[in-house]
Amino acid sequence: MNNQPPHSEVLEQIALLCLESDSRGRKFDYSDEDLLNASIVFNSILGTKLYDLMQKEKHPFDLQLQIAQKMGEEMRLLIYTFTNIDLHELARK
């Protein structure tokens, strides 16, 4: 990968620390802001992967916009359903 983001190593370190602590049964008290930050990172990566796929499949631009919007709505709903946290409200604070 020739255009690797500068923070890839940090993401890998965070992932390994999470896996290690999870495997040891350690529970952290993540804040709502931690969830927001992790969601921003995940949304950025997922959105990039979605964009790459839609470019490869040559989807029309209007369809790309609809799919990307749906992805964001579904992610927001998933987080709200399982945490009762509305990321839009949290981001406004």
C-alpha atoms as one frame of an Amber mdcrd trajectory, in Angstrom:
protein
   0.000   0.000   0.000   1.745   3.174  -1.141  -0.613   5.755   0.373  -0.829
   4.305   3.872  -2.090   6.807   6.439   0.475   7.978   8.980  -1.681   6.730
  11.851  -1.867   3.066  10.738   0.759   2.025  13.264  -1.135   3.771  16.054
  -4.343   1.987  15.053  -2.543  -1.340  15.111  -1.111  -0.615  18.565  -4.543
   0.334  19.897  -6.081  -2.813  18.408  -3.417  -5.025  19.956  -3.857  -3.374
  23.356  -7.620  -3.885  23.157  -7.230  -7.539  22.175  -4.725  -8.134  24.958
  -6.864  -6.522  27.645 -10.021  -8.278  26.370  -8.281 -11.658  26.462  -7.313
 -11.012  30.091 -10.860 -10.068  31.018  -9.996  -6.474  31.806 -12.881  -4.040
  31.391 -12.164  -0.391  30.778 -14.613   2.403  31.479 -14.687   4.035  28.063
 -16.288   7.464  27.978 -18.949   8.521  25.502 -16.261  10.659  23.859 -14.109
   7.535  23.437 -17.011   5.922  21.588 -17.408   9.016  19.425 -13.694   9.086
  18.571 -13.595   5.365  17.784 -16.704   5.782  15.609 -15.093   8.620  13.677
 -12.058   6.456  12.961 -14.195   3.455  11.989 -16.462   5.595   9.798 -13.453
   7.079   8.011 -11.955   3.670   7.248 -15.284   2.071   6.314 -16.175   5.049
   4.125 -12.852   4.808   2.306 -13.341   1.088   1.693 -16.897   1.734   0.493
 -15.666   4.454  -1.865 -12.976   2.143  -3.280 -15.542  -0.590  -3.908 -18.018
   1.762  -5.573 -15.299   3.184  -7.802 -14.224  -0.327  -8.786 -17.828  -1.276
  -9.562 -18.335   2.044 -11.396 -21.472   3.091  -9.534 -22.989   6.437 -10.599
 -22.159   9.336  -8.306 -25.776   9.788  -7.132 -25.921   6.144  -6.075 -22.584
   6.495  -4.283 -24.003   9.386  -2.256 -27.128   7.413  -1.346 -25.132   4.375
  -0.257 -22.684   6.452   1.777 -25.564   8.233   3.519 -27.234   4.890   4.249
 -23.976   3.562   5.692 -23.763   6.512   8.092 -27.407   6.194   9.109 -27.039
   2.460   9.761 -23.901   2.982  11.822 -25.594   5.659  13.918 -28.622   3.409
  14.443 -26.448   0.428  15.403 -24.617   2.440  18.053 -27.835   3.958  19.384
 -29.598   0.581  19.492 -26.901  -1.061  21.582 -25.739   1.861  23.744 -28.616
   4.360  23.809 -26.043   6.988  22.770 -26.873   9.304  19.881 -23.556  10.242
  18.301 -25.049  13.319  16.623 -26.196  14.681  19.988 -22.853  13.802  21.553
 -20.917  15.550  18.758 -22.977  18.722  19.263 -21.806  19.036  22.883
